[in-house]
Amino acid sequence: MNTENQVTVSVLMAIFNTPFELAKRAIDSVLCQDFQDFELIVLDDGSNEPLGQKLLQYCQVHQSKITYMRHQNCGQSQSINRGVKLSKGNYIAIIDSDDEYKPNHLSACLNEMAQVDLISSATETIVNSEEDYYVPDKHDNKKSIHVDDCILFATLFGKKEVFERLSFKNMYAADADFYTRASSHYQVKKVNLRTYIYYRNIANSVSATLKRKQRSLS
């Protein structure tokens, strides 16, 4: 566990049964940041026991930077909310367990914070086909929207105060809902950093599952 009283950034990663090699890739991408004043809190959302053991062992190797917490399955939103309460950073960052940061992600996000309280960013999106760039529209799941036009959960970065005041809800597009509510109280901004690598070619993601449901109903 991180023993420092405070850090600049707390990075939160919720994980539920993501293959270990992908989770390790995500963790390693945080550890390799060019800005090192951070803690990483890995929130194991009730993953299977073998994965949990691998995660715990790997996090213990890097215990100066990583805190591993395991709880009963409650979903990404509630897991991240728990992570906020545990965090020591002045800022909150998020990473999905099957994605990764470019080495300058945290420093690039911090550079955007001079006049705002919360940002979301466009991503470097990895796809198998053009179709993968599109996800279900939060207003109508039968329609699709390009990921560049979305607020993406794991690209949210902001002052801890924002995340403490506004918790995430258990719902599709919880990220967009959070961003919209934040805009009523804080300065928010969508930026074009593309320092977050978003893997849209993951077959069992939430948005991929909804897209399959779209096709079955059409």
C-alpha positions in Angstrom: 0.0 0.0 0.0 1.1 3.5 -0.8 2.4 5.0 2.5 2.7 8.6 1.4 0.3 11.0 3.1 -0.6 12.6 -0.2 0.1 12.4 -3.9 -0.8 14.6 -6.9 -2.8 12.0 -8.8 -4.8 9.0 -7.7 -5.4 6.6 -10.6 -8.4 4.3 -10.2 -8.8 1.0 -12.0 -11.9 -1.2 -11.5 -11.5 -4.7 -12.8 -13.9 -7.6 -13.2 -12.5 -10.8 -14.8 -10.4 -9.0 -17.4 -7.7 -11.4 -18.5 -4.5 -10.9 -16.5 -2.3 -10.1 -19.4 -4.6 -7.2 -20.4 -4.8 -6.0 -16.8 -1.0 -6.2 -16.4 -0.7 -4.1 -19.6 -3.0 -1.4 -18.1 -1.1 -1.4 -14.8 2.3 -1.3 -16.5 1.2 1.7 -18.6 0.5 3.6 -15.4 3.7 2.6 -13.8 5.6 3.8 -16.8 4.3 7.4 -16.8 6.7 10.3 -17.2 4.9 11.9 -14.2 5.5 9.7 -11.2 3.8 11.5 -8.3 0.8 9.2 -8.3 -0.8 6.2 -6.6 -2.7 3.4 -8.4 -5.7 1.9 -6.7 -6.7 -1.4 -8.2 -10.4 -2.2 -7.3 -11.1 -5.8 -7.8 -14.8 -6.0 -8.3 -15.2 -9.6 -7.3 -13.1 -11.2 -10.1 -12.6 -15.0 -10.1 -10.2 -16.2 -7.4 -7.3 -17.2 -9.7 -7.3 -13.7 -11.3 -7.6 -12.1 -7.9 -4.5 -14.0 -6.7 -2.5 -13.0 -9.8 -3.5 -9.3 -9.3 -2.7 -9.3 -5.7 0.8 -10.8 -6.3 1.6 -8.4 -9.1 0.4 -5.4 -7.1 2.5 -6.5 -4.1 5.6 -6.4 -6.3 4.8 -2.7 -6.8 3.3 -1.9 -3.4 5.1 1.4 -3.2 2.8 2.6 -6.0 -0.2 0.3 -5.9 -3.0 -0.4 -3.5 -5.1 -3.5 -4.2 -8.6 -3.7 -2.9 -11.1 -6.5 -3.4 -14.9 -6.3 -2.8 -18.1 -8.1 -3.8 -19.2 -7.4 -7.4 -21.0 -4.0 -7.5 -20.2 -2.7 -11.0 -17.7 -0.1 -12.3 -19.5 3.0 -11.1 -19.7 1.9 -7.5 -16.1 0.5 -7.6 -14.8 3.8 -8.8 -16.9 5.7 -6.1 -15.2 3.5 -3.5 -11.8 4.2 -5.0 -12.4 8.0 -4.7 -13.1 7.5 -0.9 -9.8 5.6 -0.6 -7.7 8.0 -2.7 -5.0 10.4 -1.4 -4.5 12.5 -4.6 -5.4 16.0 -5.4 -6.6 14.8 -8.8 -8.5 11.7 -9.9 -7.7 9.7 -13.1 -9.3 6.5 -14.3 -8.1 3.6 -16.5 -10.1 0.7 -17.8 -8.5 -2.6 -17.1 -8.3 -3.5 -20.8 -6.9 -0.2 -22.0 -3.6 1.6 -21.5 -2.1 5.1 -21.1 0.6 6.5 -23.3 3.6 7.5 -21.2 2.6 11.2 -21.1 -1.1 10.7 -20.2 -1.0 12.0 -16.7 1.3 14.9 -17.4 -0.7 15.9 -20.5 -3.9 15.9 -18.4 -2.3 17.9 -15.6 -1.3 20.5 -18.2 -5.0 21.1 -19.1 -6.1 21.8 -15.5 -5.0 25.4 -15.1 -8.5 26.9 -15.8 -10.8 23.9 -15.5 -11.9 21.4 -12.8 -12.7 18.4 -15.0 -11.7 17.2 -18.5 -12.6 14.4 -20.8 -10.5 13.5 -23.8 -10.7 12.0 -27.2 -8.7 8.7 -27.5 -6.4 6.8 -29.7 -8.9 4.1 -30.6 -7.9 0.6 -31.6 -10.5 -1.1 -33.8 -10.9 -4.2 -36.0 -13.3 -2.5 -38.3 -14.9 0.9 -39.0 -18.0 -0.3 -37.1 -16.0 -0.4 -33.9 -15.7 3.4 -33.8 -19.4 3.5 -33.0 -21.2 2.8 -29.7 -24.9 2.9 -28.7 -26.2 6.5 -28.2 -27.1 7.2 -24.6 -30.3 8.8 -25.7 -31.4 6.0 -28.0 -29.6 2.6 -27.8 -31.0 1.7 -31.2 -28.8 4.5 -32.7 -25.0 4.7 -32.7 -22.5 7.5 -32.1 -18.8 7.9 -32.9 -16.6 7.5 -29.9 -14.9 10.8 -30.5 -18.3 12.4 -29.8 -18.7 10.6 -26.5 -17.6 11.3 -22.9 -15.6 8.2 -22.1 -15.4 7.0 -18.5 -11.7 6.4 -18.3 -10.6 9.6 -19.9 -12.2 11.7 -17.1 -9.6 13.5 -15.2 -10.2 16.2 -12.6 -9.9 17.7 -9.2 -10.8 15.3 -6.4 -13.5 17.6 -5.1 -15.6 17.0 -8.3 -15.5 13.2 -7.8 -16.2 13.6 -4.0 -19.3 15.8 -4.7 -20.7 13.9 -7.6 -20.6 10.1 -7.5 -21.1 7.9 -10.5 -24.5 6.2 -11.0 -25.2 2.6 -12.0 -26.3 3.2 -15.6 -25.3 3.1 -19.2 -23.4 6.3 -20.1 -22.6 6.9 -16.4 -19.6 8.8 -17.7 -21.7 11.3 -19.8 -24.2 11.7 -17.0 -21.3 12.5 -14.5 -19.8 15.0 -17.0 -23.2 16.7 -17.6 -23.9 17.1 -13.8 -20.4 18.3 -13.2 -20.9 21.1 -15.9 -23.6 22.6 -13.7 -21.1 23.2 -10.8 -17.6 23.2 -12.3 -15.6 24.3 -15.3 -15.4 21.3 -17.6 -13.8 20.8 -21.0 -13.5 18.2 -23.8 -9.9 18.1 -25.0 -8.1 16.3 -27.9 -5.1 14.8 -26.1 -5.4 11.2 -27.5 -3.0 10.0 -24.8 -5.4 7.3 -23.7 -5.4 4.1 -25.8 -9.0 2.8 -26.0 -9.3 -0.8 -27.2 -12.6 -1.1 -29.0 -11.8 -4.5 -30.3 -12.7 -6.3 -27.1 -15.6 -8.6 -27.8 -17.3 -8.7 -24.4 -17.2 -4.9 -23.5 -20.5 -3.3 -22.4 -20.8 -1.3 -25.6 -20.1 -4.3 -27.7 -22.8 -6.3 -25.9 -25.3 -3.5 -26.5 -24.3 -3.3 -30.2 -25.1 -7.0 -30.6 -28.5 -6.4 -28.9 -29.1 -3.6 -31.4 -28.5 -6.0 -34.4 -30.7 -8.7 -32.9 -33.6 -6.2 -32.5 -33.3 -4.7 -36.0 
